[in-house]
Amino acid sequence: MAIGVRVGPELERRLDQLALSLGKSRSSCVREAIALYVERFSGGEEALRQSRLIRQQACSTHWSEQVPDWSDWTA
């Protein structure tokens, strides 16, 4: 199946550079990129990954952590 995609000149240049450096065709790089994108976002794994990251960050500090006393601070 053929799919047409429009990209800007800078992205096209970068894609061509990448394909050349990898020894692959432009089409091969685009196919791999689409496959990775579909894999990453199709099953909700990305949402779960981000939720885990948020939970880890939230666990590193407690909501009741004391804040500095700024009562003597003047502007």
C-alpha positions in Angstrom: 0.0 0.0 0.0 1.3 3.4 -0.9 0.8 6.4 1.3 1.7 10.0 0.4 2.9 12.3 3.1 3.9 15.9 2.9 6.8 17.1 5.0 8.7 20.4 5.1 12.0 20.9 3.4 14.0 20.8 6.6 12.5 17.5 7.7 13.0 16.0 4.2 16.6 17.1 4.3 17.1 15.5 7.8 15.3 12.3 6.7 17.5 12.0 3.6 20.7 12.6 5.8 19.5 9.9 8.2 18.6 7.4 5.5 22.0 7.9 3.9 23.9 7.5 7.2 22.0 4.3 8.0 22.4 3.0 4.5 18.6 2.7 4.0 16.1 4.2 1.7 13.9 7.1 2.7 10.9 4.8 2.4 12.5 2.2 4.7 13.1 4.9 7.4 9.5 6.1 7.1 8.1 2.6 7.3 10.1 1.9 10.5 9.1 5.2 12.0 5.4 4.5 11.4 5.7 1.0 12.8 7.4 2.3 16.0 4.7 5.1 16.3 1.9 2.6 16.0 3.5 0.2 18.4 4.1 2.9 21.0 0.7 4.6 20.9 -1.8 1.9 19.9 -2.1 -0.1 23.1 -2.2 2.6 25.7 1.4 1.7 26.7 2.5 5.3 26.3 -0.2 6.5 28.7 0.8 3.9 31.2 4.5 4.8 30.9 3.7 8.5 31.5 1.5 7.6 34.4 4.3 5.6 36.0 6.7 8.5 35.5 4.3 10.9 37.2 3.7 8.5 40.0 7.5 8.1 40.5 7.9 11.9 40.6 5.0 12.3 43.0 6.5 9.7 45.3 9.8 11.5 45.5 8.3 14.5 47.4 5.5 14.5 49.9 2.5 16.8 49.5 2.9 18.1 53.0 6.6 18.9 52.7 7.5 22.1 54.5 8.1 25.2 52.5 10.7 27.8 53.6 9.7 30.6 55.9 9.7 33.7 53.7 8.1 36.0 56.3 11.2 38.1 56.6 11.6 38.4 52.8 11.1 41.8 51.3 10.9 42.9 47.7 
